[in-house]
Amino acid sequence: MTTRLPATAAPLPLEEYAARFDDLLAQRSRREGFRRYLEGLLLPAERHKTATALANTEPTVGAQHPRAQPLQRFLRESAWEPIALNARRLVLLRAGVGADRG
């Protein structure tokens, strides 16, 4: 069996949260896409959360930016299971994982 390559880490504590979904994302590119997707969701809501906004690039023109392309591929073409990811998210939410406890 081949060794699973780690995804490029997201900023902490987001990485700790994202790593809890790694078993649901078989390929490294999917794990990295998921991390970039979470990062984009947490950006300030200055505009709608389109793929270019999630990648923190300019509208329309930014779609060709190197940061936007992998994220668009993750959202459009990856064979990840949104129902399984959402179920895991709900389990973690109910357990208080990722919640600010300060």
CYANA upper distance limits for C-alpha pairs under 8 A (distance plus 0.5 A):
  4 ARG  CA     28 ARG  CA      8.31
  5 LEU  CA     28 ARG  CA      6.97
  6 PRO  CA     28 ARG  CA      7.22
  7 ALA  CA     28 ARG  CA      6.07
  7 ALA  CA     29 SER  CA      7.95
  7 ALA  CA     31 ARG  CA      6.43
  7 ALA  CA     32 GLU  CA      5.78
  8 THR  CA     32 GLU  CA      6.64
  9 ALA  CA     15 GLU  CA      6.45
  9 ALA  CA     32 GLU  CA      8.29
  9 ALA  CA     35 ARG  CA      8.14
 10 ALA  CA     14 LEU  CA      6.52
 10 ALA  CA     15 GLU  CA      5.22
 10 ALA  CA     18 ALA  CA      8.39
 10 ALA  CA     35 ARG  CA      6.51
 10 ALA  CA     36 ARG  CA      8.02
 10 ALA  CA     39 GLU  CA      8.03
 11 PRO  CA     15 GLU  CA      6.27
 12 LEU  CA     16 GLU  CA      6.96
 13 PRO  CA     17 TYR  CA      7.13
 13 PRO  CA     98 GLY  CA      8.48
 14 LEU  CA     18 ALA  CA      6.53
 14 LEU  CA     38 LEU  CA      8.45
 14 LEU  CA     39 GLU  CA      8.31
 15 GLU  CA     19 ALA  CA      6.42
 15 GLU  CA     35 ARG  CA      8.05
 16 GLU  CA     20 ARG  CA      7.48
 17 TYR  CA     21 PHE  CA      8.23
 17 TYR  CA     97 VAL  CA      8.17
 17 TYR  CA     98 GLY  CA      6.77
 18 ALA  CA     22 ASP  CA      7.55
 18 ALA  CA     34 PHE  CA      8.09
 18 ALA  CA     35 ARG  CA      6.79
 18 ALA  CA     38 LEU  CA      8.44
 21 PHE  CA     25 LEU  CA      7.37
 21 PHE  CA     85 LEU  CA      7.54
 21 PHE  CA     88 ARG  CA      7.88
 22 ASP  CA     26 ALA  CA      7.77
 22 ASP  CA     31 ARG  CA      6.66
 24 LEU  CA     80 TRP  CA      7.99
 24 LEU  CA     81 GLU  CA      8.13
 24 LEU  CA     84 ALA  CA      7.90
 24 LEU  CA     85 LEU  CA      7.61
 25 LEU  CA     30 ARG  CA      6.31
 25 LEU  CA     31 ARG  CA      6.14
 25 LEU  CA     80 TRP  CA      6.85
 26 ALA  CA     30 ARG  CA      7.63
 26 ALA  CA     31 ARG  CA      8.04
 27 GLN  CA     31 ARG  CA      6.98
 28 ARG  CA     32 GLU  CA      6.66
 29 SER  CA     33 GLY  CA      6.45
 29 SER  CA     74 PHE  CA      8.32
 30 ARG  CA     34 PHE  CA      6.52
 30 ARG  CA     74 PHE  CA      6.81
 30 ARG  CA     78 SER  CA      7.22
 30 ARG  CA     80 TRP  CA      7.98
 31 ARG  CA     35 ARG  CA      6.90
 32 GLU  CA     36 ARG  CA      6.80
 33 GLY  CA     37 TYR  CA      6.53
 33 GLY  CA     70 PRO  CA      7.11
 33 GLY  CA     71 LEU  CA      6.03
 33 GLY  CA     74 PHE  CA      5.93
 34 PHE  CA     38 LEU  CA      6.72
 34 PHE  CA     74 PHE  CA      7.94
 35 ARG  CA     39 GLU  CA      6.69
 36 ARG  CA     40 GLY  CA      6.63
 36 ARG  CA     54 LEU  CA      8.40
 36 ARG  CA     55 ALA  CA      7.82
 36 ARG  CA     71 LEU  CA      7.21
 37 TYR  CA     41 LEU  CA      6.77
 37 TYR  CA     54 LEU  CA      7.03
 37 TYR  CA     55 ALA  CA      8.23
 37 TYR  CA     71 LEU  CA      7.19
 38 LEU  CA     42 LEU  CA      6.92
 39 GLU  CA     43 LEU  CA      7.09
 39 GLU  CA     54 LEU  CA      8.00
 40 GLY  CA     49 LYS  CA      8.39
 40 GLY  CA     53 ALA  CA      7.62
 40 GLY  CA     54 LEU  CA      4.37
 40 GLY  CA     55 ALA  CA      6.35
 40 GLY  CA     56 ASN  CA      7.42
 41 LEU  CA     49 LYS  CA      7.64
 41 LEU  CA     54 LEU  CA      6.66
 43 LEU  CA     54 LEU  CA      7.89
 43 LEU  CA     56 ASN  CA      8.39
 45 ALA  CA     49 LYS  CA      8.00
 47 ARG  CA     53 ALA  CA      7.57
 48 HIS  CA     53 ALA  CA      7.41
 49 LYS  CA     53 ALA  CA      5.86
 49 LYS  CA     54 LEU  CA      6.28
 50 THR  CA     54 LEU  CA      6.58
 51 ALA  CA     55 ALA  CA      6.72
 51 ALA  CA     63 ALA  CA      8.09
 51 ALA  CA     68 ALA  CA      7.36
 51 ALA  CA     71 LEU  CA      7.57
 51 ALA  CA     72 GLN  CA      6.66
 52 THR  CA     56 ASN  CA      6.58
 52 THR  CA     57 THR  CA      5.73
 52 THR  CA     58 GLU  CA      6.91
 52 THR  CA     59 PRO  CA      6.33
 52 THR  CA     60 THR  CA      7.79
 52 THR  CA     62 GLY  CA      6.37
 52 THR  CA     63 ALA  CA      6.12
 52 THR  CA     68 ALA  CA      6.42
 53 ALA  CA     57 THR  CA      6.36
 53 ALA  CA     58 GLU  CA      7.61
 53 ALA  CA     59 PRO  CA      7.46
 54 LEU  CA     68 ALA  CA      8.47
 55 ALA  CA     67 ARG  CA      6.33
 55 ALA  CA     68 ALA  CA      5.57
 55 ALA  CA     71 LEU  CA      7.43
 56 ASN  CA     68 ALA  CA      8.45
 57 THR  CA     62 GLY  CA      5.29
 57 THR  CA     63 ALA  CA      7.93
 57 THR  CA     65 HIS  CA      7.59
 57 THR  CA     67 ARG  CA      8.18
 57 THR  CA     68 ALA  CA      7.62
 58 GLU  CA     62 GLY  CA      4.92
 58 GLU  CA     63 ALA  CA      8.14
 59 PRO  CA     63 ALA  CA      7.58
 61 VAL  CA     65 HIS  CA      8.14
 62 GLY  CA     68 ALA  CA      7.41
 63 ALA  CA     68 ALA  CA      6.18
 63 ALA  CA     69 GLN  CA      7.32
 64 GLN  CA     68 ALA  CA      7.13
 64 GLN  CA     69 GLN  CA      6.99
 65 HIS  CA     69 GLN  CA      7.02
 66 PRO  CA     70 PRO  CA      7.91
 67 ARG  CA     71 LEU  CA      7.60
 68 ALA  CA     72 GLN  CA      6.57
 69 GLN  CA     73 ARG  CA      6.69
 70 PRO  CA     74 PHE  CA      6.62
 71 LEU  CA     75 LEU  CA      6.76
 72 GLN  CA     76 ARG  CA      6.42
 73 ARG  CA     77 GLU  CA      5.81
 73 ARG  CA     78 SER  CA      7.23
 74 PHE  CA     78 SER  CA      5.44
 81 GLU  CA     85 LEU  CA      6.77
 82 PRO  CA     86 ASN  CA      6.47
 83 ILE  CA     87 ALA  CA      6.58
 84 ALA  CA     88 ARG  CA      6.73
 85 LEU  CA     89 ARG  CA      6.63
 86 ASN  CA     90 LEU  CA      6.69
 87 ALA  CA     91 VAL  CA      6.80
 88 ARG  CA     92 LEU  CA      6.70
 89 ARG  CA     93 LEU  CA      6.52
 90 LEU  CA     94 ARG  CA      6.58
 91 VAL  CA     95 ALA  CA      6.72
 92 LEU  CA     96 GLY  CA      6.62
 92 LEU  CA     97 VAL  CA      5.58
 92 LEU  CA     98 GLY  CA      8.01
 93 LEU  CA     97 VAL  CA      6.41
 93 LEU  CA     98 GLY  CA      7.91
 93 LEU  CA     99 ALA  CA      8.04
